[in-house]
Amino acid sequence: MEAQTPKEFFAKQLPERFKPEKAVGINAIAQLTLTGSNGGAWVITIKDQKMQIKEGTDPEATLALQASDKDFMDIMSRKLGVEKAFFTGKIQFKGNLNLALKLRDAGFL
């Protein structure tokens, strides 16, 4: 079942998408800030091929992503490509781009 909100996505879909075998050597803290009626802040930590998801913020995040809740869900459901979203300003990104690409391979984006 396709998640309808970011909260559902983080609770149900993202854990299923995660590919630990692709996360070898990744040690990252990603801060996601989503605007809109279903927005919020989430911290995704990947370390030792495990992923932890929690609501809130982490000032020591190595990556920061910001988008509207709608654009984020369009990206996660593959209706909107992450590259197109980035180049059209629908998703703002701060941090190590190579790390972001590794996270994508591990099922995160």
C-alpha positions, 0 to 999 in steps of 0.5 A, a space after each residue: 500500500 502506498 503511503 498517503 502522508 510523510 508520517 505514514 511513509 517514514 513509519 511503514 514504507 521507508 523501512 521496507 525500502 531500505 537495503 542494508 547491503 547497499 549501506 555498507 560504510 555509510 554513516 550519515 544523519 539526514 535531517 528532513 524538514 517538510 512544509 505543508 499540512 502534513 509536514 514536520 521534521 524527521 531525522 534518519 540515521 544510517 550507521 552500521 547498515 541499520 536505519 533509525 527514523 525519528 521525528 524531530 531535529 538533529 543539529 549534527 545532521 550531515 545532510 539536510 533536505 527540505 521540501 513541501 509534503 506534496 513534493 516529497 510524497 511525489 518524489 517518494 512515489 516516483 511521480 517526480 524524479 529527485 533530480 528534476 525536483 532538485 533542479 526545479 527547486 522543489 527540494 532543497 539540499 545541503 550537504 555531501 552530494 555523494 552521500 546523498 547518492 549513496 543514500 538513494 542507492 540504499 533505498 532512501 530517495 
